[in-house]
Amino acid sequence: MAGASPLFAQEAPAHLPPVIAWSGKSEALIVKSGDPWITPAETAGFRTTPRYAEVRAWLNRLGAASPLITVNTFGRTTEGREMIYVRASKGGRGKPVVLVQGGIHAGEIDGKDAGLMLLRDIALRGKDNLLDKVDLVFVPIYNIDGHEQPSAFNFLHIRGPVEKGRDANARNIDLNRDYAKLDAPESRAMIGLIRLLDPILYIDCHVSEGFDMQYDVTFTYAGWGKYARHRATADWLEHRFGPAVSTALTNAGHIPIIYPSPIDTRHPEKGIRYSPEGPRYSTGYGDFIGMPTVLVENHMLKPYRQRVLGTYVLLEAAMKIAAEDAVRIAAAKATDCASRPIELLTRWKPASTPIGWIEDFKGVAFDTYVSKASGREEQRWLGKPITFRMPIIGQTPVESVRLPKAWWVPREQTEVIERLRLHGIQFETIQTPKDLKLDRVRLIEPKLSQPIEGRYPITAGLEHYETDEAMPTGSVRVLADQPLGLLAASLLEPESQDSFLAWGFFPEMLGPASSTDAFVLAALGDRLLATNPVVKRRFDAKLRDEPGFAADPDARLAWLYAQAGPGHPYPLRYPIAREMSGR
């Protein structure tokens, strides 16, 4: 590795804790040196991982050698690279699909090398029976542009491979925060592939952050415990998928657990969290649309070889349980598709007491020392296995919103309408004006957050009020009563943490109203205060409670002007209206 720092020029980087020795039956999955179908990672002893061109060339060679394997493209990345997937199939019409992706965070690349090994063994080494009842569709590298920027300084917390890709794409958008808003071309391509395949199981391969522990392969699903938005598919994951893959992993010599997301990495004893998820994440998106979705989070400090082998075992076991339960999964998906939730949970907070305990959590001992680098006490993991009682911290609902009968999107909001179309959310475009009583929302004291994921998120107080309006020709009506109604709610309800509003899709709302002369505004405001007692009460309250406002003549006149009538529809008015009758 030319030019590499000495910190990374060894199998066990000096900045990482001691390795816990491991061996298991899954080691037999590795082929011998010189095998004609050895994968690039196996050839390198799992010290390195192949680049995009080498992966694609290896897969094309496998496809040429086996009729079970086809390599396809399904989009282009931000920098224009072709996105590829491999379909492993024995043919036959309408066979259900297991969709697996590696490298959405390109430094967390275990899934790629495990998938290459599994595809080889399916195509050429006697495991083609895995395709008797299901097809496997495998995306080896989702975030290709990030993958092609390898460095030893990417993902410093992950033990191998020596060089790893970046977490985000070429525009610095984290693709596992983009499932809802769909800003990246990679995200749009993946949602298109999901809609095309309608998989019975979707597996997203990652590597964890957090604290040291004995567990090597962890996995989870949105809403683990009791927080799922769609219950039928969640029940299948919890009661069928989890036990099946845990048994397979244990039998192969691995130590699996449901992903222990830490409350405080400096104090593991404070517990792990279970909570709802939003549709910005792969697992949250799957939960919102009723698609069984699994997040694999291999433990960061386990050697790359061990993690890749564990991923292989999990993927093989996943294909087996999906094939065995294909009819059951389809029924669960149909149940969730037919459900029509009437509320959306939008805010929650940690429960005051644990909702459960892991009595013998397999942890690792640590002590602390004063770091010369940080000047404070830091953890030093010792590589010594311990067990302790781990609390599980659940969540308490804080805010829910009742869903309307429909949402109305102005025809000029083309960015929003296009994303609804990409998601497959049903809507109608009216051809004649329609008179309606609507629920409107006004923003109160909006604030721009720090830029993240290519957006300036907005936080604000929200004031709902009723209006009678004629929606013009071309307006878009999105019914809540549809299979993707809950996803539509998460995008269009202003209180939702993953709404287009929260992500800052409507910057025009924050622009000021058109100005006019102060003597005109003063006269208008005086008349409004004399004739509208509701406005006067609110104005007097602002004067009393906000000294800065009271001392700013221009702010006072601007506020009164905003209350005066419909002549300035953009400032602080959420453009999407809610049709409430009938829900």
C-alpha positions as CSV (number, residue, x, y, z in Angstrom):
1,M,0.0,0.0,0.0
2,A,2.2,2.8,-1.3
3,G,2.4,5.9,0.8
4,A,0.3,4.5,3.6
5,S,0.7,5.7,7.2
6,P,2.6,3.3,9.5
7,L,-0.5,3.3,11.6
8,F,-2.2,1.1,9.1
9,A,0.7,-1.0,7.8
10,Q,-0.2,-4.1,9.9
11,E,-3.1,-6.6,10.3
12,A,-4.0,-5.1,13.7
13,P,-3.8,-1.3,13.5
14,A,-2.2,0.2,16.6
15,H,-5.2,2.5,17.2
16,L,-7.7,-0.3,17.6
17,P,-8.2,-2.6,20.7
18,P,-6.9,-6.1,20.9
19,V,-8.5,-8.8,18.8
20,I,-10.5,-11.5,20.5
21,A,-9.4,-14.9,19.1
22,W,-12.0,-16.6,16.9
23,S,-12.4,-19.7,14.8
24,G,-15.6,-21.3,13.5
25,K,-17.1,-23.8,11.1
26,S,-17.7,-21.0,8.6
27,E,-14.0,-20.9,7.9
28,A,-14.6,-24.0,5.7
29,L,-16.4,-21.6,3.2
30,I,-13.0,-20.1,2.1
31,V,-11.6,-21.9,-1.0
32,K,-8.0,-22.8,-1.2
33,S,-5.3,-20.7,-2.8
34,G,-5.2,-21.3,-6.5
35,D,-8.8,-22.2,-6.9
36,P,-10.0,-20.9,-10.3
37,W,-13.0,-19.2,-8.7
38,I,-11.3,-17.8,-5.6
39,T,-12.7,-14.3,-5.0
40,P,-10.4,-11.2,-4.8
41,A,-10.9,-10.9,-1.1
42,E,-10.0,-14.5,-0.5
43,T,-7.0,-14.2,-2.7
44,A,-5.8,-11.3,-0.5
45,G,-6.5,-13.2,2.7
46,F,-9.3,-10.6,3.4
47,R,-6.7,-7.9,3.9
48,T,-8.0,-5.9,0.9
49,T,-11.3,-5.7,-1.0
50,P,-11.6,-5.3,-4.8
51,R,-12.4,-2.1,-6.6
52,Y,-15.5,-1.7,-8.7
53,A,-14.0,-2.6,-12.0
54,E,-12.5,-5.8,-10.6
55,V,-15.8,-6.8,-9.0
56,R,-17.7,-6.2,-12.3
57,A,-15.1,-8.2,-14.3
58,W,-15.3,-11.1,-11.8
59,L,-19.1,-11.2,-11.9
60,N,-19.1,-11.0,-15.7
61,R,-16.8,-14.0,-15.8
62,L,-19.1,-15.8,-13.4
63,G,-22.1,-15.0,-15.6
64,A,-20.3,-16.4,-18.6
65,A,-19.6,-19.6,-16.8
66,S,-23.1,-20.2,-15.3
67,P,-26.5,-19.9,-16.8
68,L,-27.8,-19.2,-13.3
69,I,-26.1,-15.8,-13.2
70,T,-26.9,-12.6,-15.1
71,V,-25.4,-9.2,-14.5
72,N,-27.6,-6.2,-15.2
73,T,-27.6,-2.4,-14.8
74,F,-30.3,-0.3,-13.1
75,G,-29.1,3.3,-13.0
76,R,-26.1,5.6,-12.9
77,T,-24.3,7.2,-9.9
78,T,-23.8,10.9,-9.4
79,E,-20.5,10.6,-11.2
80,G,-22.0,8.5,-14.0
81,R,-20.9,5.0,-13.1
82,E,-23.3,2.2,-14.0
83,M,-25.0,0.6,-11.0
84,I,-25.1,-3.2,-11.3
85,Y,-27.1,-6.0,-9.8
86,V,-26.7,-9.7,-10.2
87,R,-29.7,-12.0,-10.6
88,A,-29.2,-15.6,-9.5
89,S,-32.1,-17.6,-10.8
90,K,-33.2,-21.0,-12.2
91,G,-35.8,-19.2,-14.2
92,G,-39.6,-19.6,-13.9
93,R,-42.2,-16.9,-13.8
94,G,-43.2,-15.0,-10.8
95,K,-40.7,-16.4,-8.4
96,P,-40.2,-14.3,-5.3
97,V,-37.1,-12.3,-4.8
98,V,-34.6,-11.8,-2.0
99,L,-32.8,-8.5,-2.5
100,V,-29.4,-8.0,-0.9
101,Q,-27.2,-4.9,-1.1
102,G,-23.7,-4.2,0.0
103,G,-21.8,-0.9,0.4
104,I,-24.5,1.7,0.9
105,H,-21.8,3.0,3.2
106,A,-18.9,2.0,1.0
107,G,-16.5,1.5,3.9
108,E,-18.8,-1.0,5.4
109,I,-18.3,-3.5,2.6
110,D,-18.6,-6.9,4.2
111,G,-21.8,-7.7,2.2
112,K,-20.0,-7.3,-1.2
113,D,-17.3,-9.9,-0.5
114,A,-19.7,-12.3,1.2
115,G,-22.1,-12.0,-1.7
116,L,-19.4,-12.8,-4.3
117,M,-18.5,-16.0,-2.3
118,L,-22.2,-17.0,-2.0
119,L,-22.8,-16.4,-5.7
120,R,-19.9,-18.6,-6.7
121,D,-21.1,-21.4,-4.5
122,I,-24.6,-21.1,-5.9
123,A,-23.5,-21.0,-9.5
124,L,-20.7,-23.6,-9.4
125,R,-20.3,-25.3,-6.1
126,G,-23.6,-27.1,-5.5
127,K,-25.7,-24.6,-3.6
128,D,-28.1,-24.0,-6.5
129,N,-30.9,-25.5,-4.5
130,L,-31.1,-22.1,-2.8
131,L,-32.8,-21.0,-6.0
132,D,-35.5,-23.6,-6.1
133,K,-38.1,-21.4,-4.6
134,V,-36.6,-17.9,-4.7
135,D,-34.4,-15.7,-6.8
136,L,-31.4,-13.8,-5.4
137,V,-30.8,-10.3,-6.6
138,F,-27.5,-8.9,-5.3
139,V,-26.3,-5.3,-5.5
140,P,-22.6,-5.7,-4.7
141,I,-21.8,-2.0,-4.3
142,Y,-24.6,0.5,-3.8
143,N,-22.5,3.6,-3.2
144,I,-20.0,3.1,-6.0
145,D,-18.7,6.7,-6.1
146,G,-17.8,6.5,-2.4
147,H,-16.4,3.1,-2.9
148,E,-14.0,4.4,-5.5
149,Q,-12.4,6.9,-3.0
150,P,-10.6,4.3,-0.8
151,S,-8.3,5.4,2.0
152,A,-6.9,3.9,5.2
153,F,-8.3,7.0,7.0
154,N,-11.9,6.2,6.0
155,F,-13.9,4.4,8.8
156,L,-11.1,4.3,11.3
157,H,-13.2,2.3,13.7
158,I,-13.5,-0.7,11.4
159,R,-10.9,-3.4,11.5
160,G,-10.2,-4.1,7.9
161,P,-10.0,-4.1,5.0
162,V,-6.9,-1.9,4.9
163,E,-8.4,0.7,2.6
164,K,-12.1,1.4,2.7
165,G,-14.5,3.7,0.7
166,R,-16.4,6.7,2.0
167,D,-19.8,6.7,3.7
168,A,-21.4,9.2,1.4
169,N,-21.8,9.6,-2.4
170,A,-20.0,12.1,-4.6
171,R,-22.3,14.9,-3.4
172,N,-21.6,14.0,0.2
173,I,-25.2,12.6,0.6
174,D,-25.5,9.6,2.8
175,L,-27.7,7.2,0.8
176,N,-29.0,5.7,4.0
177,R,-30.6,9.0,4.9
178,D,-32.1,9.5,1.4
179,Y,-34.8,6.8,1.0
180,A,-37.6,9.3,1.6
181,K,-36.4,12.6,0.0
182,L,-34.7,10.9,-3.0
183,D,-32.2,13.6,-3.7
184,A,-29.5,11.2,-5.1
185,P,-29.7,9.4,-8.4
186,E,-28.5,6.3,-6.6
187,S,-31.5,6.5,-4.3
188,R,-33.9,6.9,-7.1
189,A,-32.4,3.9,-8.9
190,M,-32.7,1.8,-5.8
191,I,-36.4,2.7,-5.2
192,G,-37.0,1.9,-8.9
193,L,-35.4,-1.5,-8.4
194,I,-37.4,-2.2,-5.3
195,R,-40.7,-1.3,-7.1
196,L,-39.7,-3.5,-10.0
197,L,-38.8,-6.5,-7.9
198,D,-41.3,-6.2,-5.0
199,P,-38.9,-8.3,-2.9
200,I,-40.2,-10.6,-0.1
201,L,-37.1,-9.8,1.8
202,Y,-34.6,-6.8,1.6
203,I,-31.2,-7.1,3.3
204,D,-28.9,-4.0,3.8
205,C,-25.4,-4.9,4.9
206,H,-23.5,-2.5,7.2
207,V,-20.8,-2.5,9.9
208,S,-21.5,-1.0,13.4
209,E,-20.0,1.8,15.4
210,G,-20.2,1.8,19.2
211,F,-18.4,-0.1,21.9
212,D,-16.5,-3.4,22.0
213,M,-18.3,-6.6,22.7
214,Q,-18.1,-10.3,22.0
215,Y,-20.9,-10.4,19.4
216,D,-19.7,-10.4,15.8
217,V,-22.8,-10.5,13.6
218,T,-25.7,-8.3,14.7
219,F,-28.9,-7.4,12.8
220,T,-32.2,-5.6,13.4
221,Y,-35.4,-4.3,11.8
222,A,-37.3,-1.1,12.1
223,G,-39.6,-1.1,15.1
224,W,-37.9,-4.1,16.8
225,G,-39.9,-4.9,19.9
226,K,-43.1,-3.0,19.5
227,Y,-42.4,0.0,17.4
228,A,-43.2,-1.2,13.9
229,R,-45.5,0.8,11.7
230,H,-46.7,-2.3,9.9
231,R,-47.1,-5.3,12.3
232,A,-47.5,-8.3,10.1
233,T,-44.2,-8.1,8.3
234,A,-42.5,-7.1,11.6
235,D,-43.9,-10.2,13.3
236,W,-42.4,-12.4,10.6
237,L,-39.0,-10.8,11.0
238,E,-39.1,-11.2,14.8
239,H,-40.5,-14.7,15.0
240,R,-39.2,-16.4,11.9
241,F,-36.2,-14.6,10.4
242,G,-34.4,-13.7,13.6
243,P,-34.5,-17.2,15.1
244,A,-33.6,-18.9,11.8
245,V,-30.5,-16.8,11.1
246,S,-29.4,-16.8,14.8
247,T,-29.4,-20.6,14.8
248,A,-27.4,-20.8,11.6
249,L,-24.9,-18.3,12.8
250,T,-24.4,-19.9,16.2
251,N,-24.0,-23.4,14.5
252,A,-21.3,-21.8,12.3
253,G,-19.3,-20.5,15.2
254,H,-20.5,-16.9,15.3
255,I,-22.1,-15.0,18.2
256,P,-25.2,-13.2,16.9
257,I,-27.6,-10.7,18.6
258,I,-30.2,-8.1,17.7
259,Y,-28.1,-5.0,17.1
260,P,-27.4,-3.3,20.4
261,S,-27.6,0.4,19.6
262,P,-25.9,2.1,22.5
263,I,-27.3,4.9,24.6
264,D,-23.8,6.1,25.5
265,T,-20.7,4.5,24.1
266,R,-18.6,5.7,27.0
267,H,-21.0,4.0,29.4
268,P,-22.3,0.7,27.9
269,E,-24.0,-0.1,31.2
270,K,-26.5,2.7,30.5
271,G,-28.2,0.4,28.0
272,I,-29.2,-0.1,24.4
273,R,-32.2,1.5,22.6
274,Y,-35.2,0.2,20.8
275,S,-37.2,2.8,18.9
276,P,-39.3,3.6,15.8
277,E,-37.5,4.7,12.6
278,G,-38.4,7.1,9.9
279,P,-38.4,6.3,6.1
280,R,-35.0,8.1,5.5
281,Y,-33.4,4.7,6.4
282,S,-33.6,1.4,4.5
283,T,-35.2,-0.3,7.4
284,G,-37.6,2.5,8.2
285,Y,-38.5,2.7,4.5
286,G,-39.2,-1.0,4.4
287,D,-41.4,-0.7,7.5
288,F,-43.4,2.2,6.0
289,I,-44.2,0.3,2.8
290,G,-44.7,-3.2,4.4
291,M,-41.5,-4.8,3.0
292,P,-39.6,-7.1,5.4
293,T,-36.2,-5.3,5.7
294,V,-33.1,-6.3,7.6
295,L,-30.2,-4.1,8.7
296,V,-27.0,-6.2,9.2
297,E,-24.6,-4.5,11.5
298,N,-21.4,-6.6,11.8
299,H,-19.3,-5.6,14.7
300,M,-16.6,-3.1,13.7
301,L,-13.7,-4.5,15.8
302,K,-14.0,-8.1,14.5
303,P,-11.5,-9.0,11.7
304,Y,-12.7,-8.6,8.2
305,R,-12.4,-12.3,7.5
306,Q,-14.7,-13.1,10.4
307,R,-17.2,-10.5,9.4
308,V,-17.4,-11.6,5.8
309,L,-17.9,-15.2,6.8
310,G,-20.6,-14.3,9.2
311,T,-22.4,-12.3,6.5
312,Y,-22.2,-15.3,4.2
313,V,-23.9,-17.5,6.8
314,L,-26.6,-14.9,7.4
315,L,-27.4,-14.5,3.7
316,E,-27.6,-18.2,3.1
317,A,-29.8,-18.7,6.1
318,A,-32.0,-15.8,4.9
319,M,-32.5,-17.3,1.5
320,K,-33.5,-20.6,3.1
321,I,-36.1,-19.1,5.5
322,A,-37.4,-16.8,2.8
323,A,-37.9,-19.8,0.5
324,E,-39.6,-21.8,3.2
325,D,-41.9,-19.0,4.3
326,A,-42.5,-17.4,0.9
327,V,-46.3,-17.9,1.1
328,R,-46.4,-16.7,4.7
329,I,-44.3,-13.5,3.8
330,A,-46.6,-12.7,0.9
331,A,-49.6,-13.0,3.2
332,A,-48.0,-10.7,5.8
333,K,-47.2,-8.2,3.1
334,A,-50.7,-8.3,1.8
335,T,-52.0,-7.7,5.3
336,D,-49.8,-4.7,5.8
337,C,-50.7,-3.4,2.3
338,A,-54.4,-3.6,3.1
339,S,-54.0,-1.8,6.5
340,R,-55.0,1.8,6.7
341,P,-53.5,3.5,9.8
342,I,-55.3,6.6,10.9
343,E,-52.5,8.2,12.9
344,L,-48.8,8.8,12.4
345,L,-46.4,8.8,15.3
346,T,-44.1,11.8,14.8
347,R,-42.2,12.3,18.1
348,W,-41.0,10.1,20.9
349,K,-38.6,10.2,23.8
350,P,-36.7,7.5,25.8
351,A,-38.8,5.7,28.4
352,S,-38.1,6.6,32.0
353,T,-37.5,2.9,33.0
354,P,-36.1,-0.1,31.0
355,I,-38.6,-2.1,29.0
356,G,-36.4,-5.2,29.5
357,W,-33.0,-6.6,30.2
358,I,-30.3,-8.8,28.6
359,E,-29.3,-10.7,31.7
360,D,-25.9,-12.0,30.4
361,F,-24.8,-9.4,27.8
362,K,-21.5,-10.6,26.3
363,G,-19.4,-7.5,26.7
364,V,-15.6,-6.7,26.8
365,A,-13.8,-5.1,29.7
366,F,-12.3,-1.6,29.5
367,D,-10.5,0.8,31.7
368,T,-9.9,4.5,31.3
369,Y,-6.8,6.7,31.0
370,V,-6.1,10.4,30.4
371,S,-5.3,10.9,26.8
372,K,-2.6,13.4,25.9
373,A,-4.4,13.9,22.6
374,S,-7.9,14.8,24.0
375,G,-6.8,15.9,27.5
376,R,-9.6,13.9,29.1
377,E,-10.4,10.4,30.2
378,E,-10.9,8.0,27.3
379,Q,-11.8,4.3,27.1
380,R,-9.2,1.6,26.6
381,W,-10.7,-1.7,25.6
382,L,-8.8,-4.7,27.0
383,G,-9.9,-7.7,24.8
384,K,-11.1,-9.5,27.9
385,P,-14.6,-11.0,27.7
386,I,-17.1,-10.2,30.5
387,T,-20.8,-10.4,31.0
388,F,-23.2,-7.9,32.6
389,R,-26.8,-7.1,32.9
390,M,-27.8,-4.7,30.0
391,P,-30.9,-2.6,30.2
392,I,-33.1,-2.1,27.1
393,I,-34.4,1.4,26.8
394,G,-37.7,1.8,24.9
395,Q,-39.5,4.9,23.8
396,T,-42.6,6.8,24.9
397,P,-44.8,8.5,22.3
398,V,-44.8,12.3,22.5
399,E,-46.7,13.4,19.4
400,S,-49.0,11.7,16.9
401,V,-51.0,13.3,14.1
402,R,-54.4,12.1,12.8
403,L,-54.2,11.6,9.1
404,P,-56.5,13.6,6.8
405,K,-58.6,12.2,4.0
406,A,-56.2,13.6,1.5
407,W,-53.4,16.0,0.9
408,W,-53.4,18.7,-1.8
409,V,-50.2,19.6,-3.5
410,P,-50.1,22.7,-5.7
411,R,-49.2,22.0,-9.3
412,E,-46.2,24.2,-9.2
413,Q,-44.5,22.0,-6.5
414,T,-43.0,19.8,-9.2
415,E,-40.2,18.6,-7.1
416,V,-42.6,17.1,-4.6
417,I,-44.9,15.6,-7.2
418,E,-42.0,13.9,-9.0
419,R,-40.9,12.3,-5.7
420,L,-44.4,11.0,-5.0
421,R,-44.3,9.5,-8.5
422,L,-40.9,7.9,-7.9
423,H,-42.1,6.3,-4.7
424,G,-45.2,4.9,-6.5
425,I,-47.6,6.9,-4.3
426,Q,-51.0,7.2,-6.0
427,F,-52.4,10.6,-6.8
428,E,-54.9,12.3,-9.1
429,T,-54.6,15.6,-10.9
430,I,-57.9,17.5,-11.0
431,Q,-59.1,18.8,-14.4
432,T,-61.6,21.4,-13.0
433,P,-61.4,23.6,-9.9
434,K,-62.8,22.2,-6.7
435,D,-64.2,24.1,-3.6
436,L,-63.0,22.6,-0.3
437,K,-62.8,23.2,3.4
438,L,-59.1,22.7,4.1
439,D,-56.7,22.5,7.0
440,R,-53.8,24.9,6.4
441,V,-50.5,25.3,8.4
442,R,-48.6,28.4,9.2
443,L,-45.0,28.3,10.4
444,I,-44.1,30.0,13.7
445,E,-40.6,31.2,14.2
446,P,-38.9,28.9,11.6
447,K,-35.2,28.2,12.0
448,L,-32.8,26.8,9.5
449,S,-30.6,24.0,10.8
450,Q,-27.1,23.2,9.9
451,P,-26.8,21.9,6.3
452,I,-26.9,18.1,6.1
453,E,-27.4,15.6,3.3
454,G,-27.6,18.3,0.7
455,R,-30.4,20.2,2.4
456,Y,-31.1,22.9,5.0
457,P,-33.6,21.3,7.3
458,I,-36.2,23.5,8.9
459,T,-37.6,23.5,12.4
460,A,-40.7,25.5,13.3
461,G,-43.8,25.8,15.4
462,L,-46.9,24.9,13.5
463,E,-50.3,26.6,13.6
464,H,-53.2,24.9,12.0
465,Y,-56.2,26.8,10.7
466,E,-59.3,26.1,8.5
467,T,-59.9,27.8,5.2
468,D,-62.5,27.6,2.4
469,E,-60.6,27.5,-0.9
470,A,-61.1,26.7,-4.6
471,M,-58.3,24.3,-5.6
472,P,-57.3,25.3,-9.1
473,T,-57.1,23.0,-12.2
474,G,-53.8,20.9,-12.1
475,S,-53.8,20.6,-8.3
476,V,-52.7,17.1,-7.1
477,R,-54.8,15.2,-4.6
478,V,-53.1,12.4,-2.6
479,L,-55.5,10.1,-0.8
480,A,-54.5,8.6,2.5
481,D,-56.6,5.6,1.7
482,Q,-54.0,3.7,-0.4
483,P,-51.3,1.1,0.2
484,L,-48.6,3.7,0.5
485,G,-50.7,6.1,2.6
486,L,-48.4,5.9,5.6
487,L,-45.4,6.7,3.4
488,A,-47.3,9.6,1.9
489,A,-48.1,10.8,5.5
490,S,-44.5,10.7,6.5
491,L,-43.6,12.9,3.5
492,L,-46.5,15.4,3.5
493,E,-47.6,15.8,7.2
494,P,-45.7,18.9,8.4
495,E,-45.1,17.4,11.9
496,S,-43.2,14.4,10.4
497,Q,-39.5,14.3,11.0
498,D,-39.0,13.1,7.4
499,S,-41.4,15.4,5.7
500,F,-40.5,17.4,2.7
501,L,-41.1,20.4,5.0
502,A,-38.6,19.2,7.6
503,W,-36.0,18.6,4.9
504,G,-36.3,22.2,3.7
505,F,-38.1,21.6,0.3
506,F,-40.0,24.9,0.4
507,P,-37.5,27.7,0.9
508,E,-39.9,30.2,-0.6
509,M,-41.9,30.1,2.7
510,L,-39.0,31.9,4.4
511,G,-38.9,34.8,2.1
512,P,-40.4,38.1,3.3
513,A,-43.7,39.5,2.0
514,S,-43.4,42.2,-0.6
515,S,-42.7,45.5,1.0
516,T,-44.7,48.8,0.9
517,D,-44.5,52.2,2.5
518,A,-44.6,52.3,6.3
519,F,-47.4,54.9,6.4
520,V,-49.6,52.5,4.4
521,L,-48.8,49.5,6.6
522,A,-49.3,51.5,9.8
523,A,-52.8,52.6,8.6
524,L,-53.6,49.0,7.6
525,G,-52.4,47.7,10.9
526,D,-54.3,50.2,13.0
527,R,-57.5,49.4,11.1
528,L,-56.9,45.6,11.6
529,L,-56.3,46.1,15.3
530,A,-59.5,48.1,15.6
531,T,-61.7,45.6,13.7
532,N,-60.3,42.2,14.4
533,P,-60.3,41.2,18.1
534,V,-58.5,37.8,17.4
535,V,-55.6,39.5,15.7
536,K,-55.5,42.2,18.4
537,R,-55.2,39.5,21.2
538,R,-52.4,37.8,19.4
539,F,-50.6,41.1,18.7
540,D,-50.9,42.2,22.3
541,A,-49.5,38.8,23.5
542,K,-46.5,39.2,21.2
543,L,-45.9,42.7,22.5
544,R,-46.0,41.4,26.1
545,D,-44.0,38.2,25.5
546,E,-41.4,39.3,23.0
547,P,-39.6,42.5,23.9
548,G,-37.5,42.4,20.7
549,F,-40.6,42.3,18.6
550,A,-42.2,45.1,20.6
551,A,-39.2,47.3,20.0
552,D,-39.0,46.7,16.3
553,P,-41.5,48.9,14.3
554,D,-40.8,47.1,11.0
555,A,-41.3,43.7,12.5
556,R,-44.6,44.8,14.1
557,L,-45.9,46.2,10.7
558,A,-44.7,43.1,8.8
559,W,-46.5,40.8,11.3
560,L,-49.8,42.7,11.0
561,Y,-49.5,42.8,7.2
562,A,-49.1,39.0,7.2
563,Q,-52.4,38.7,9.1
564,A,-54.3,41.1,6.9
565,G,-55.3,38.9,4.0
566,P,-54.4,36.5,1.2
567,G,-52.4,38.9,-0.9
568,H,-49.1,37.2,0.1
569,P,-49.6,33.4,0.1
570,Y,-45.9,32.3,0.4
571,P,-44.4,33.7,3.6
572,L,-44.6,31.1,6.4
573,R,-47.5,29.2,4.8
574,Y,-46.9,25.5,4.2
575,P,-48.0,25.0,0.6
576,I,-49.6,21.6,1.1
577,A,-53.1,21.6,2.4
578,R,-55.0,18.8,4.3
579,E,-58.5,17.7,3.4
580,M,-60.0,16.5,6.7
581,S,-63.6,15.4,6.1
582,G,-64.3,11.7,6.0
583,R,-61.4,10.6,8.2
